[in-house]
Amino acid sequence: MSSTHDEHGSVDLSSENKFMNRLIGLGKIFDGPATFFREKFVEKNRKEYPYYHRNYPRVPTIDECAFGDHVCFFEANEQFLRDRKVDKFITQILARRAHECYIKHGPYDGFEKCRQLDEDHEKALTNYYIKYGDLGSNATCIDAYMKQKHRLIWQRRNPEKDIVGLEKQKEIRKEVAEYQKRITEDPIKA
């Protein structure tokens, strides 16, 4: 059985197998019109975008809606729900990245190498809680707006208090870092 070679050195098996040639030809008979229609008409008129990068136009928020404008209320609420989902997924992705970093580097080296991921995750969780915490699963954008208004009023009346607890978190991180350093230097004494 001999095979023919083209100028690039690849083997041309189509001349040896007449049965396969007939099968390919039969497939082209049935698939040809559909492929032609798709390439010539459908793909030329289709706007191409990946499904996971769909961009919704930003609509006015609830504080920008006119009194009694129920369509604006509905659109603002839908945007709020989309933003809430996106923020939830962002916190989950950051948590997963930090967890994978700790798995990759171990408990001792991971504390130093994954610190930035931990801080990003903590900041995202804090921001998520500030915006959506204590709202419940069926909260609307009006509930979130009222929560934001009450938080801003409370912060204006109590400027000396840290509502988020960032200073306390920094102190705890510093203590944990010192403990980790002691453990890595001499694990027997710790």
Disulfide bonds with the S-S distance in Angstrom:
Cys65-Cys72 1.99
Cys101-Cys114 1.86
